[in-house]
Amino acid sequence: MKDYIEERAILIATYIIEHNATVRQTAKAFGVSKSTVHKDVTDRLSHINHALALEARKVLDLNKAQRHIRGGLATKEKYTHRQKSGM
């Protein structure tokens, strides 16, 4: 594996842990795709630093478990905003 890919995987995992970030937020911050973030954390990082991979995985699993709640809140906000503006 190329050095820059290993370095990116470590930086991505550290960012996810420190910011409690989602895959989408992390991808935007690093300018890569969601697929790249996911592959770095789940596959590549486990070969580089297994302990870091497990920590990042915990955050991603928590975010995945909560995503339906965030989606519902976003929808509620969307329609609340529409009612206030008279649409």
N, C-alpha and C positions, 0 to 999 in steps of 0.2 A: 504494500500500500504506500502511496506517495506521502511524503512528510506533511505537505500542506493539508491533505485530507485528514490525517490523524490530528493535526493541530486544530483544524476546523471542528472536528467531532468533539474534541475536549472543550473548546470554546463554546460550542452550542450547548453542550450538557451543562456547563457551568452557568451559562446565561439562563437556561430553563430553571435550574435549581435556585439561583439567586433571585430571579424575578417572578418565580412561580408562573412562568409564561406558558402559553399554549403553543402548539406546533405552528399555527398560523402567525402568531405574534413573533415567534422566533425566526420564521422564514422571512418575514418582512424586515426584521432588524438586521439580518445577515445577507439579505439580497439573494436568497436561494429559494428553491421550491420547497413545498411542504413535504414532498417525497424525499428530497435530499435530507431534510432535517430528520425525518422519521428513520431513514436508512442509517444515517450517522449515529443516532442514539440507540437504535435497537440492534443493528448488526455490527457496524464497524467499531463502536465504542466498547463492546463487550470483549473484543480481542485486545484492545489497547489498555483499558482501565475498567475492570469488571465492577469494582465498588462504585465508581462514578456512574457507570451505566445503570446500576440498580437504583441509585438515588434519583437520577433523571427519570427513570421509568416510573418510579412512585409518583412523581409530580404529573407525568403524562397520564398515568392511569387515573389519578384524581380528577384531572381536567376532563378526561373522557367521561367519567362518571357524572360530572356536573354539567356537561354541555347541553343537555336537554333543558336544564333549568335556565341557563344563560340564553338559549334560543327563545324560550317562552317569555323571558323578561324583555328581550329585544322586540318581540312581536307586540307585547303589551305596550311598550313605550311607543312603538310606531303608531298604533291605533289611538293611544291617548293623545299623541301629538296631533294626529289628524282631526280629532274631535275639537281640540282647542283652537285650531286654526280655521275651522269651519269647512273642511273639505267634505 
